[in-house]
Amino acid sequence: MNIFPAIDLKNQKCVRLTKGEFSSAKIYNEDPIRQAEIFFENEFKYLHIVDLDGALAGELKNLNIIENIIKRFNFKVQVGGGIRNEESVKKLVGIGADKIILGTAAIKDDSFLKKCCNKYTTSIALALDVRSNKIAISGWKDQTDLDVYDYLEKVKDYGLSRVIYTDINRDGTRDGPNFKDTYKLAETFNIPFVISGGISSIDDVNKVINDNKKIEGIIIGKAIYEKKINLRELGKI
């Protein structure tokens, strides 16, 4: 099981949101480089970074911070937020990002997703940010009527390296993730899934591991920052 501690970047600080609401942003570390160092010291091998400013602007805004983290620490980093064109994908691949997370641009234009999967094989992850099985885009601000199953059925053979499924209504709440829907999607489509949104305790993590439902990884944010999970214990999983 791959554990992804999360760093969400807003105004060059490490923040967390609740249910995707930018007005709910709470600063947990003024220095995201130091936060990455803390994760590195606790033996994590993977890192999930989201450029929240980029997600709103539609272009990368914190590339310098992301590059600094990748170059300083030996993480496999997956990066999302504001990646709306191939130039941004190329930049992130160039600085050593392990996975490039496409969301809004992929949902709006699945041919862009297919092109990136073909050109950057093994590097493209798809973010599916969902409310009640319907996909949201543009930093979760815009709610579509697109059913998550219908969309995955369309793109399932493009060569995605992983799907990151976030139940927006669980994100940042520490109410526990949406096990049921994530498991069902992972069983339906032969693509590695990463579960995100609402992890509240080490018990949630162990449940995902023990249930063994084709889940490749777990993204954990607020539960770490509010010390609901012991970092040392988590880093050893």
C-alpha positions as CSV (number, residue, x, y, z in Angstrom):
1,M,0.0,0.0,0.0
2,N,1.4,3.4,-1.0
3,I,0.8,6.1,1.5
4,F,0.7,9.7,0.1
5,P,0.9,12.5,2.7
6,A,-0.6,15.5,1.1
7,I,0.7,19.0,0.6
8,D,-1.8,21.5,-0.7
9,L,-0.2,24.8,-1.8
10,K,-2.0,28.1,-1.5
11,N,-0.2,31.5,-1.4
12,Q,3.1,29.5,-1.0
13,K,1.9,27.9,2.2
14,C,0.8,24.4,3.2
15,V,-3.0,24.5,3.8
16,R,-6.0,22.2,4.0
17,L,-9.6,22.8,2.8
18,T,-12.9,21.3,4.0
19,K,-15.1,19.9,1.3
20,G,-13.1,21.7,-1.3
21,E,-14.2,25.2,-0.1
22,F,-11.4,27.6,-0.7
23,S,-12.8,29.9,2.0
24,S,-12.2,27.2,4.5
25,A,-8.4,27.1,3.9
26,K,-6.5,26.7,7.1
27,I,-2.7,27.2,7.1
28,Y,-0.8,24.3,8.8
29,N,2.7,25.2,7.8
30,E,4.1,28.5,6.5
31,D,6.9,26.5,4.9
32,P,5.9,23.7,2.6
33,I,9.6,22.7,2.1
34,R,9.9,22.1,5.8
35,Q,6.6,20.1,5.7
36,A,8.0,17.9,3.0
37,E,11.2,17.5,5.1
38,I,9.0,16.3,8.0
39,F,7.5,13.7,5.8
40,F,10.9,12.6,4.6
41,E,12.2,12.3,8.1
42,N,9.3,10.0,8.9
43,E,10.3,7.6,6.1
44,F,7.5,8.3,3.6
45,K,8.3,7.3,0.0
46,Y,5.4,9.0,-1.8
47,L,4.1,12.5,-1.7
48,H,0.9,14.1,-3.1
49,I,1.1,17.8,-4.0
50,V,-1.8,20.0,-5.2
51,D,-1.2,23.5,-6.5
52,L,-4.5,25.0,-5.3
53,D,-3.6,28.4,-6.7
54,G,-3.0,26.7,-10.1
55,A,-6.3,24.9,-9.9
56,L,-8.1,28.2,-9.6
57,A,-6.0,30.0,-12.2
58,G,-5.8,27.2,-14.7
59,E,-2.0,27.2,-14.8
60,L,0.8,26.2,-12.5
61,K,1.5,28.8,-9.9
62,N,3.8,27.0,-7.4
63,L,6.2,25.3,-9.8
64,N,9.3,26.6,-7.9
65,I,8.2,25.1,-4.6
66,I,7.3,21.8,-6.3
67,E,10.6,21.6,-8.0
68,N,12.5,22.4,-4.8
69,I,10.7,19.6,-3.0
70,I,11.4,17.1,-5.8
71,K,15.0,18.0,-6.0
72,R,15.7,18.0,-2.2
73,F,13.9,14.8,-1.2
74,N,13.8,11.3,-2.6
75,F,10.0,11.1,-2.9
76,K,7.9,9.7,-5.8
77,V,5.8,12.8,-6.2
78,Q,2.4,13.0,-7.9
79,V,1.4,16.6,-8.7
80,G,-2.0,18.1,-9.6
81,G,-3.7,21.5,-9.8
82,G,-3.8,23.8,-12.9
83,I,-2.3,21.3,-15.4
84,R,-4.4,22.3,-18.4
85,N,-2.0,21.8,-21.3
86,E,0.9,19.7,-22.5
87,E,3.4,22.4,-21.7
88,S,2.6,22.1,-18.0
89,V,2.9,18.3,-18.2
90,K,6.3,18.6,-19.9
91,K,7.5,21.0,-17.3
92,L,6.6,18.6,-14.4
93,V,8.0,15.6,-16.1
94,G,11.2,17.7,-16.7
95,I,11.6,18.5,-13.0
96,G,11.2,14.8,-12.0
97,A,7.5,14.4,-11.0
98,D,6.6,10.8,-10.9
99,K,3.0,11.2,-11.8
100,I,1.2,14.1,-13.4
101,I,-2.4,14.4,-12.3
102,L,-4.9,15.6,-14.9
103,G,-8.4,16.7,-13.9
104,T,-10.3,19.6,-15.4
105,A,-8.5,19.5,-18.8
106,A,-9.0,15.8,-19.1
107,I,-12.7,16.0,-18.2
108,K,-13.3,18.8,-20.7
109,D,-11.3,17.2,-23.5
110,D,-10.6,13.5,-23.2
111,S,-8.5,13.6,-26.4
112,F,-6.0,15.7,-24.4
113,L,-6.0,13.0,-21.8
114,K,-5.4,10.3,-24.5
115,K,-2.6,12.2,-26.1
116,C,-0.8,12.7,-22.8
117,C,-1.2,9.0,-21.9
118,N,0.3,8.0,-25.2
119,K,3.2,10.5,-25.0
120,Y,4.0,10.2,-21.3
121,T,3.4,6.5,-20.7
122,T,3.3,5.5,-17.1
123,S,3.2,9.1,-16.0
124,I,-0.4,10.2,-16.2
125,A,-2.9,10.0,-13.4
126,L,-6.5,11.0,-13.6
127,A,-8.2,12.9,-10.7
128,L,-11.9,12.2,-10.4
129,D,-13.3,14.7,-7.9
130,V,-16.9,13.6,-7.2
131,R,-20.1,14.7,-5.5
132,S,-22.8,12.1,-5.5
133,N,-21.2,10.2,-8.5
134,K,-21.0,13.4,-10.6
135,I,-17.6,14.9,-11.5
136,A,-16.6,18.4,-10.4
137,I,-13.9,20.5,-12.1
138,S,-12.0,23.8,-11.9
139,G,-10.8,23.4,-8.3
140,W,-14.1,21.8,-7.4
141,K,-15.9,25.0,-8.1
142,D,-17.8,23.8,-11.1
143,Q,-20.2,20.9,-10.8
144,T,-20.9,18.9,-14.0
145,D,-23.6,16.4,-14.7
146,L,-21.0,13.9,-15.9
147,D,-21.4,10.5,-14.3
148,V,-18.1,9.1,-13.0
149,Y,-18.8,5.6,-14.4
150,D,-19.7,6.9,-17.8
151,Y,-16.5,8.9,-18.0
152,L,-14.3,6.1,-16.9
153,E,-15.9,3.7,-19.3
154,K,-14.9,6.2,-22.1
155,V,-11.3,6.5,-21.0
156,K,-10.5,3.2,-19.4
157,D,-8.3,2.0,-22.2
158,Y,-6.2,5.1,-22.7
159,G,-3.3,3.9,-20.5
160,L,-3.9,5.7,-17.2
161,S,-1.3,4.9,-14.6
162,R,-3.7,5.5,-11.8
163,V,-7.0,7.1,-10.8
164,I,-7.3,9.3,-7.8
165,Y,-10.8,9.2,-6.5
166,T,-11.9,11.9,-4.1
167,D,-15.4,12.2,-2.5
168,I,-15.5,16.0,-2.1
169,N,-18.2,15.8,0.6
170,R,-15.8,13.7,2.7
171,D,-12.6,15.7,2.0
172,G,-11.2,17.4,5.0
173,T,-14.0,16.2,7.3
174,R,-12.2,13.3,8.9
175,D,-15.5,11.4,8.7
176,G,-13.9,8.5,6.9
177,P,-13.5,8.0,3.2
178,N,-16.2,6.8,0.8
179,F,-15.1,3.1,0.9
180,K,-18.2,1.8,-0.9
181,D,-18.0,3.8,-4.0
182,T,-14.2,3.7,-4.3
183,Y,-14.1,0.0,-4.0
184,K,-16.9,-0.4,-6.5
185,L,-15.1,1.7,-9.1
186,A,-11.8,-0.1,-8.5
187,E,-13.5,-3.5,-9.0
188,T,-15.3,-2.3,-12.1
189,F,-12.3,-0.8,-13.9
190,N,-8.9,-2.5,-14.3
191,I,-7.0,0.6,-13.3
192,P,-5.0,1.2,-10.1
193,F,-7.0,3.4,-7.7
194,V,-5.9,5.8,-5.0
195,I,-8.5,6.6,-2.3
196,S,-8.7,10.2,-1.1
197,G,-11.0,12.3,1.1
198,G,-11.9,11.9,4.7
199,I,-9.3,9.6,6.1
200,S,-9.6,10.1,9.9
201,S,-7.5,7.6,11.7
202,I,-5.0,4.7,11.4
203,D,-8.1,2.5,11.5
204,D,-9.3,3.8,8.2
205,V,-5.9,3.1,6.7
206,N,-5.8,-0.4,8.1
207,K,-9.3,-1.0,6.8
208,V,-8.3,-0.2,3.2
209,I,-5.3,-2.5,3.5
210,N,-7.3,-5.4,5.1
211,D,-10.2,-5.1,2.8
212,N,-7.8,-5.6,-0.2
213,K,-10.1,-4.2,-2.8
214,K,-7.7,-3.3,-5.6
215,I,-6.7,0.0,-3.9
216,E,-3.1,1.1,-4.8
217,G,-2.7,3.9,-2.4
218,I,-4.2,6.3,0.2
219,I,-3.9,10.1,0.3
220,I,-4.0,11.6,3.8
221,G,-4.1,15.2,4.7
222,K,-6.0,16.8,7.6
223,A,-5.7,13.8,9.8
224,I,-1.9,14.1,9.7
225,Y,-1.9,17.9,10.3
226,E,-4.3,17.7,13.2
227,K,-2.3,14.8,14.7
228,K,-5.1,12.2,14.5
229,I,-2.5,9.8,13.0
230,N,0.9,9.1,14.3
231,L,3.4,10.0,11.5
232,R,6.0,7.5,12.5
233,E,3.5,4.7,12.6
234,L,2.1,5.7,9.3
235,G,5.5,6.1,7.6
236,K,6.3,2.5,8.4
237,I,3.3,1.1,6.5
